[in-house]
Amino acid sequence: MNVRPLRDMVLVEEVSAAEKTEGGIFIPETCSPNERKAKVIAVGPGRTLDSGLVKEPAVKPGDRVVFWMSRPPTEVTHLGARCLLLNEAEILAVVD
């Protein structure tokens, strides 16, 4: 199934956190960092302002981002991969 986000929604594929350190020590899931990272797969056209203009999203497909989920994630399957639909406001930063 191909997913096309609407408004200011962003489709991301979450990048899994490292499961062990460079020295070979396994990190349990309960001790993993709170930050969540993902790769942007697709973005909607943007948020419609009160004036009727559309504000384009600040991210684009291919960007790597750090995000925060204030609610349970909306999970979808996009071309066979497990992805998340986020509101653009939940994205904290673009990682270079």
N, CA, C and O atoms as a GROMACS GRO file, in nm:
protein
  384
    1MET      N    1   0.084  -0.117   0.000
    1MET     CA    2   0.000   0.000   0.000
    1MET      C    3   0.090   0.124   0.000
    1MET      O    4   0.187   0.130   0.076
    2ASN      N    5   0.058   0.220  -0.083
    2ASN     CA    6   0.131   0.346  -0.090
    2ASN      C    7   0.055   0.450  -0.009
    2ASN      O    8  -0.065   0.468  -0.028
    3VAL      N    9   0.123   0.519   0.083
    3VAL     CA   10   0.060   0.617   0.172
    3VAL      C   11   0.105   0.756   0.131
    3VAL      O   12   0.224   0.781   0.114
    4ARG      N   13   0.009   0.849   0.116
    4ARG     CA   14   0.038   0.988   0.082
    4ARG      C   15  -0.017   1.077   0.194
    4ARG      O   16  -0.138   1.091   0.207
    5PRO      N   17   0.072   1.136   0.276
    5PRO     CA   18   0.026   1.220   0.388
    5PRO      C   19  -0.052   1.343   0.340
    5PRO      O   20  -0.026   1.396   0.232
    6LEU      N   21  -0.146   1.387   0.422
    6LEU     CA   22  -0.224   1.507   0.396
    6LEU      C   23  -0.182   1.617   0.492
    6LEU      O   24  -0.115   1.592   0.593
    7ARG      N   25  -0.223   1.741   0.460
    7ARG     CA   26  -0.197   1.859   0.543
    7ARG      C   27  -0.052   1.864   0.593
    7ARG      O   28   0.040   1.856   0.512
    8ASP      N   29  -0.032   1.876   0.725
    8ASP     CA   30   0.103   1.888   0.779
    8ASP      C   31   0.152   1.758   0.842
    8ASP      O   32   0.228   1.759   0.938
    9MET      N   33   0.106   1.646   0.786
    9MET     CA   34   0.149   1.515   0.835
    9MET      C   35   0.276   1.471   0.763
    9MET      O   36   0.299   1.506   0.647
   10VAL      N   37   0.359   1.392   0.834
   10VAL     CA   38   0.487   1.346   0.781
   10VAL      C   39   0.494   1.194   0.801
   10VAL      O   40   0.469   1.145   0.911
   11LEU      N   41   0.528   1.122   0.696
   11LEU     CA   42   0.544   0.977   0.703
   11LEU      C   43   0.691   0.948   0.724
   11LEU      O   44   0.775   0.989   0.644
   12VAL      N   45   0.724   0.876   0.834
   12VAL     CA   46   0.864   0.845   0.865
   12VAL      C   47   0.881   0.697   0.888
   12VAL      O   48   0.788   0.627   0.928
   13GLU      N   49   1.003   0.649   0.863
   13GLU     CA   50   1.041   0.513   0.898
   13GLU      C   51   1.141   0.524   1.012
   13GLU      O   52   1.249   0.581   0.996
   14GLU      N   53   1.104   0.469   1.126
   14GLU     CA   54   1.187   0.483   1.246
   14GLU      C   55   1.317   0.405   1.230
   14GLU      O   56   1.317   0.292   1.181
   15VAL      N   57   1.427   0.468   1.272
   15VAL     CA   58   1.558   0.405   1.270
   15VAL      C   59   1.577   0.343   1.408
   15VAL      O   60   1.567   0.413   1.509
   16SER      N   61   1.605   0.214   1.413
   16SER     CA   62   1.617   0.148   1.543
   16SER      C   63   1.744   0.192   1.615
   16SER      O   64   1.847   0.217   1.553
   17ALA      N   65   1.734   0.201   1.746
   17ALA     CA   66   1.847   0.239   1.829
   17ALA      C   67   1.947   0.124   1.835
   17ALA      O   68   1.911   0.008   1.813
   18ALA      N   69   2.071   0.156   1.865
   18ALA     CA   70   2.174   0.053   1.876
   18ALA      C   71   2.139  -0.044   1.989
   18ALA      O   72   2.096  -0.002   2.096
   19GLU      N   73   2.159  -0.171   1.963
   19GLU     CA   74   2.128  -0.272   2.063
   19GLU      C   75   2.249  -0.310   2.145
   19GLU      O   76   2.236  -0.376   2.248
   20LYS      N   77   2.369  -0.270   2.098
   20LYS     CA   78   2.488  -0.294   2.179
   20LYS      C   79   2.591  -0.186   2.150
   20LYS      O   80   2.588  -0.122   2.045
   21THR      N   81   2.681  -0.165   2.245
   21THR     CA   82   2.784  -0.062   2.232
   21THR      C   83   2.895  -0.111   2.141
   21THR      O   84   2.899  -0.227   2.102
   22GLU      N   85   2.987  -0.019   2.108
   22GLU     CA   86   3.101  -0.057   2.024
   22GLU      C   87   3.186  -0.163   2.093
   22GLU      O   88   3.249  -0.245   2.026
   23GLY      N   89   3.187  -0.161   2.226
   23GLY     CA   90   3.265  -0.260   2.302
   23GLY      C   91   3.197  -0.395   2.314
   23GLY      O   92   3.256  -0.489   2.367
   24GLY      N   93   3.072  -0.407   2.264
   24GLY     CA   94   3.003  -0.534   2.264
   24GLY      C   95   2.907  -0.554   2.379
   24GLY      O   96   2.854  -0.665   2.396
   25ILE      N   97   2.881  -0.451   2.459
   25ILE     CA   98   2.788  -0.463   2.571
   25ILE      C   99   2.647  -0.441   2.520
   25ILE      O  100   2.619  -0.341   2.454
   26PHE      N  101   2.556  -0.536   2.548
   26PHE     CA  102   2.417  -0.526   2.505
   26PHE      C  103   2.342  -0.424   2.590
   26PHE      O  104   2.357  -0.422   2.712
   27ILE      N  105   2.262  -0.340   2.525
   27ILE     CA  106   2.182  -0.238   2.593
   27ILE      C  107   2.039  -0.287   2.602
   27ILE      O  108   1.975  -0.308   2.499
   28PRO      N  109   1.986  -0.306   2.724
   28PRO     CA  110   1.846  -0.348   2.734
   28PRO      C  111   1.752  -0.238   2.686
   28PRO      O  112   1.785  -0.120   2.692
   29GLU      N  113   1.635  -0.279   2.638
   29GLU     CA  114   1.538  -0.185   2.584
   29GLU      C  115   1.498  -0.078   2.686
   29GLU      O  116   1.471   0.036   2.648
   30THR      N  117   1.496  -0.114   2.814
   30THR     CA  118   1.455  -0.018   2.918
   30THR      C  119   1.560   0.089   2.943
   30THR      O  120   1.530   0.192   3.004
   31CYS      N  121   1.683   0.068   2.897
   31CYS     CA  122   1.790   0.165   2.918
   31CYS      C  123   1.827   0.242   2.792
   31CYS      O  124   1.920   0.324   2.794
   32SER      N  125   1.757   0.219   2.684
   32SER     CA  126   1.791   0.286   2.559
   32SER      C  127   1.755   0.434   2.569
   32SER      O  128   1.668   0.471   2.648
   33PRO      N  129   1.820   0.520   2.489
   33PRO     CA  130   1.793   0.664   2.494
   33PRO      C  131   1.648   0.696   2.460
   33PRO      O  132   1.583   0.623   2.385
   34ASN      N  133   1.598   0.807   2.516
   34ASN     CA  134   1.459   0.846   2.493
   34ASN      C  135   1.437   0.910   2.356
   34ASN      O  136   1.325   0.912   2.306
   35GLU      N  137   1.542   0.961   2.295
   35GLU     CA  138   1.524   1.024   2.164
   35GLU      C  139   1.491   0.919   2.060
   35GLU      O  140   1.542   0.807   2.064
   36ARG      N  141   1.407   0.957   1.969
   36ARG     CA  142   1.367   0.866   1.861
   36ARG      C  143   1.409   0.929   1.730
   36ARG      O  144   1.386   1.048   1.708
   37LYS      N  145   1.470   0.851   1.645
   37LYS     CA  146   1.518   0.901   1.516
   37LYS      C  147   1.446   0.830   1.404
   37LYS      O  148   1.404   0.714   1.418
   38ALA      N  149   1.430   0.900   1.292
   38ALA     CA  150   1.360   0.843   1.178
   38ALA      C  151   1.407   0.907   1.049
   38ALA      O  152   1.470   1.013   1.048
   39LYS      N  153   1.374   0.840   0.939
   39LYS     CA  154   1.400   0.893   0.806
   39LYS      C  155   1.266   0.933   0.747
   39LYS      O  156   1.170   0.856   0.751
   40VAL      N  157   1.259   1.055   0.691
   40VAL     CA  158   1.135   1.105   0.632
   40VAL      C  159   1.115   1.035   0.497
   40VAL      O  160   1.202   1.037   0.410
   41ILE      N  161   0.996   0.974   0.482
   41ILE     CA  162   0.962   0.904   0.358
   41ILE      C  163   0.879   0.994   0.266
   41ILE      O  164   0.904   1.000   0.146
   42ALA      N  165   0.780   1.064   0.324
   42ALA     CA  166   0.692   1.151   0.245
   42ALA      C  167   0.635   1.260   0.336
   42ALA      O  168   0.625   1.240   0.457
   43VAL      N  169   0.598   1.373   0.277
   43VAL     CA  170   0.539   1.483   0.353
   43VAL      C  171   0.412   1.531   0.282
   43VAL      O  172   0.400   1.520   0.160
   44GLY      N  173   0.319   1.584   0.362
   44GLY     CA  174   0.199   1.643   0.305
   44GLY      C  175   0.229   1.779   0.247
   44GLY      O  176   0.342   1.827   0.258
   45PRO      N  177   0.132   1.843   0.185
   45PRO     CA  178   0.153   1.974   0.121
   45PRO      C  179   0.177   2.087   0.220
   45PRO      O  180   0.234   2.189   0.183
   46GLY      N  181   0.135   2.072   0.345
   46GLY     CA  182   0.158   2.175   0.446
   46GLY      C  183   0.030   2.214   0.517
   46GLY      O  184  -0.080   2.170   0.482
   47ARG      N  185   0.047   2.297   0.619
   47ARG     CA  186  -0.065   2.341   0.702
   47ARG      C  187  -0.130   2.464   0.640
   47ARG      O  188  -0.061   2.556   0.595
   48THR      N  189  -0.263   2.465   0.637
   48THR     CA  190  -0.336   2.581   0.586
   48THR      C  191  -0.352   2.682   0.697
   48THR      O  192  -0.408   2.651   0.803
   49LEU      N  193  -0.304   2.804   0.674
   49LEU     CA  194  -0.312   2.911   0.773
   49LEU      C  195  -0.451   2.974   0.770
   49LEU      O  196  -0.528   2.951   0.677
   50ASP      N  197  -0.484   3.054   0.872
   50ASP     CA  198  -0.613   3.123   0.877
   50ASP      C  199  -0.636   3.213   0.756
   50ASP      O  200  -0.750   3.235   0.715
   51SER      N  201  -0.526   3.264   0.699
   51SER     CA  202  -0.536   3.352   0.583
   51SER      C  203  -0.568   3.275   0.454
   51SER      O  204  -0.597   3.335   0.350
   52GLY      N  205  -0.562   3.141   0.461
   52GLY     CA  206  -0.587   3.060   0.343
   52GLY      C  207  -0.460   3.016   0.272
   52GLY      O  208  -0.465   2.928   0.186
   53LEU      N  209  -0.347   3.076   0.308
   53LEU     CA  210  -0.219   3.036   0.248
   53LEU      C  211  -0.174   2.902   0.308
   53LEU      O  212  -0.210   2.868   0.420
   54VAL      N  213  -0.097   2.828   0.232
   54VAL     CA  214  -0.044   2.700   0.280
   54VAL      C  215   0.102   2.718   0.318
   54VAL      O  216   0.183   2.762   0.236
   55LYS      N  217   0.136   2.684   0.444
   55LYS     CA  218   0.274   2.692   0.492
   55LYS      C  219   0.342   2.559   0.460
   55LYS      O  220   0.303   2.455   0.511
   56GLU      N  221   0.444   2.565   0.376
   56GLU     CA  222   0.514   2.443   0.335
   56GLU      C  223   0.585   2.380   0.453
   56GLU      O  224   0.629   2.452   0.544
   57PRO      N  225   0.599   2.247   0.455
   57PRO     CA  226   0.669   2.179   0.563
   57PRO      C  227   0.818   2.214   0.566
   57PRO      O  228   0.876   2.248   0.462
   58ALA      N  229   0.877   2.207   0.684
   58ALA     CA  230   1.019   2.238   0.700
   58ALA      C  231   1.108   2.118   0.668
   58ALA      O  232   1.230   2.133   0.659
   59VAL      N  233   1.049   2.000   0.652
   59VAL     CA  234   1.126   1.879   0.621
   59VAL      C  235   1.090   1.830   0.482
   59VAL      O  236   0.986   1.865   0.427
   60LYS      N  237   1.178   1.746   0.427
   60LYS     CA  238   1.154   1.690   0.294
   60LYS      C  239   1.192   1.543   0.296
   60LYS      O  240   1.265   1.499   0.384
   61PRO      N  241   1.143   1.465   0.200
   61PRO     CA  242   1.179   1.324   0.195
   61PRO      C  243   1.330   1.306   0.191
   61PRO      O  244   1.401   1.377   0.120
   62GLY      N  245   1.378   1.210   0.269
   62GLY     CA  246   1.522   1.182   0.277
   62GLY      C  247   1.587   1.242   0.400
   62GLY      O  248   1.695   1.198   0.439
   63ASP      N  249   1.524   1.343   0.462
   63ASP     CA  250   1.580   1.403   0.584
   63ASP      C  251   1.580   1.300   0.697
   63ASP      O  252   1.491   1.216   0.704
   64ARG      N  253   1.680   1.308   0.783
   64ARG     CA  254   1.683   1.229   0.906
   64ARG      C  255   1.644   1.323   1.018
   64ARG      O  256   1.700   1.433   1.030
   65VAL      N  257   1.549   1.281   1.101
   65VAL     CA  258   1.494   1.370   1.203
   65VAL      C  259   1.491   1.304   1.340
   65VAL      O  260   1.496   1.182   1.352
   66VAL      N  261   1.484   1.389   1.442
   66VAL     CA  262   1.461   1.346   1.580
   66VAL      C  263   1.320   1.393   1.613
   66VAL      O  264   1.283   1.507   1.583
   67PHE      N  265   1.240   1.304   1.675
   67PHE     CA  266   1.102   1.342   1.702
   67PHE      C  267   1.060   1.303   1.842
   67PHE      O  268   1.128   1.224   1.909
   68TRP      N  269   0.949   1.358   1.884
   68TRP     CA  270   0.890   1.333   2.014
   68TRP      C  271   0.743   1.301   1.991
   68TRP      O  272   0.674   1.372   1.919
   69MET      N  273   0.697   1.193   2.052
   69MET     CA  274   0.557   1.154   2.037
   69MET      C  275   0.482   1.191   2.164
   69MET      O  276   0.509   1.137   2.271
   70SER      N  277   0.386   1.282   2.153
   70SER     CA  278   0.305   1.322   2.268
   70SER      C  279   0.182   1.234   2.281
   70SER      O  280   0.107   1.245   2.379
   71ARG      N  281   0.161   1.147   2.184
   71ARG     CA  282   0.046   1.056   2.183
   71ARG      C  283   0.094   0.924   2.125
   71ARG      O  284   0.202   0.919   2.067
   72PRO      N  285   0.017   0.818   2.140
   72PRO     CA  286   0.059   0.691   2.078
   72PRO      C  287   0.075   0.709   1.926
   72PRO      O  288  -0.006   0.779   1.864
   73PRO      N  289   0.177   0.648   1.867
   73PRO     CA  290   0.202   0.668   1.724
   73PRO      C  291   0.094   0.606   1.637
   73PRO      O  292   0.033   0.505   1.673
   74THR      N  293   0.071   0.667   1.522
   74THR     CA  294  -0.017   0.611   1.420
   74THR      C  295   0.071   0.529   1.327
   74THR      O  296   0.150   0.584   1.250
   75GLU      N  297   0.057   0.398   1.334
   75GLU     CA  298   0.140   0.309   1.254
   75GLU      C  299   0.067   0.270   1.126
   75GLU      O  300  -0.053   0.239   1.128
   76VAL      N  301   0.140   0.273   1.015
   76VAL     CA  302   0.085   0.232   0.886
   76VAL      C  303   0.189   0.148   0.814
   76VAL      O  304   0.308   0.152   0.846
   77THR      N  305   0.144   0.072   0.716
   77THR     CA  306   0.236  -0.004   0.633
   77THR      C  307   0.247   0.068   0.499
   77THR      O  308   0.147   0.088   0.429
   78HIS      N  309   0.369   0.107   0.464
   78HIS     CA  310   0.395   0.180   0.339
   78HIS      C  311   0.492   0.096   0.257
   78HIS      O  312   0.608   0.079   0.295
   79LEU      N  313   0.445   0.044   0.145
   79LEU     CA  314   0.527  -0.039   0.056
   79LEU      C  315   0.596  -0.152   0.132
   79LEU      O  316   0.712  -0.182   0.107
   80GLY      N  317   0.522  -0.214   0.225
   80GLY     CA  318   0.572  -0.329   0.299
   80GLY      C  319   0.654  -0.296   0.423
   80GLY      O  320   0.691  -0.387   0.496
   81ALA      N  321   0.682  -0.169   0.447
   81ALA     CA  322   0.761  -0.130   0.565
   81ALA      C  323   0.670  -0.070   0.672
   81ALA      O  324   0.571  -0.004   0.641
   82ARG      N  325   0.704  -0.093   0.798
   82ARG     CA  326   0.630  -0.036   0.910
   82ARG      C  327   0.674   0.110   0.926
   82ARG      O  328   0.791   0.137   0.949
   83CYS      N  329   0.580   0.202   0.914
   83CYS     CA  330   0.609   0.345   0.923
   83CYS      C  331   0.518   0.413   1.024
   83CYS      O  332   0.420   0.354   1.069
   84LEU      N  333   0.552   0.536   1.059
   84LEU     CA  334   0.473   0.617   1.152
   84LEU      C  335   0.426   0.743   1.082
   84LEU      O  336   0.498   0.800   1.000
   85LEU      N  337   0.304   0.787   1.114
   85LEU     CA  338   0.254   0.916   1.066
   85LEU      C  339   0.265   1.014   1.182
   85LEU      O  340   0.205   0.993   1.288
   86LEU      N  341   0.341   1.121   1.163
   86LEU     CA  342   0.362   1.222   1.265
   86LEU      C  343   0.305   1.354   1.219
   86LEU      O  344   0.296   1.381   1.100
   87ASN      N  345   0.267   1.437   1.314
   87ASN     CA  346   0.234   1.575   1.287
   87ASN      C  347   0.368   1.648   1.277
   87ASN      O  348   0.460   1.617   1.354
   88GLU      N  349   0.383   1.742   1.187
   88GLU     CA  350   0.511   1.812   1.171
   88GLU      C  351   0.558   1.875   1.302
   88GLU      O  352   0.678   1.886   1.325
   89ALA      N  353   0.466   1.917   1.389
   89ALA     CA  354   0.502   1.979   1.517
   89ALA      C  355   0.573   1.882   1.611
   89ALA      O  356   0.639   1.927   1.705
   90GLU      N  357   0.561   1.752   1.588
   90GLU     CA  358   0.627   1.652   1.672
   90GLU      C  359   0.774   1.631   1.634
   90GLU      O  360   0.848   1.563   1.706
   91ILE      N  361   0.817   1.689   1.523
   91ILE     CA  362   0.957   1.678   1.481
   91ILE      C  363   1.035   1.788   1.548
   91ILE      O  364   1.002   1.906   1.535
   92LEU      N  365   1.140   1.749   1.620
   92LEU     CA  366   1.220   1.845   1.696
   92LEU      C  367   1.337   1.902   1.618
   92LEU      O  368   1.370   2.020   1.632
   93ALA      N  369   1.400   1.819   1.534
   93ALA     CA  370   1.521   1.865   1.463
   93ALA      C  371   1.549   1.778   1.342
   93ALA      O  372   1.505   1.663   1.334
   94VAL      N  373   1.622   1.835   1.248
   94VAL     CA  374   1.675   1.762   1.133
   94VAL      C  375   1.820   1.732   1.166
   94VAL      O  376   1.894   1.822   1.206
   95VAL      N  377   1.862   1.606   1.150
   95VAL     CA  378   1.998   1.565   1.181
   95VAL      C  379   2.079   1.564   1.053
   95VAL      O  380   2.041   1.498   0.956
   96ASP      N  381   2.192   1.636   1.052
   96ASP     CA  382   2.279   1.640   0.933
   96ASP      C  383   2.379   1.527   0.938
   96ASP      O  384   2.461   1.513   0.847
   0.00000   0.00000   0.00000
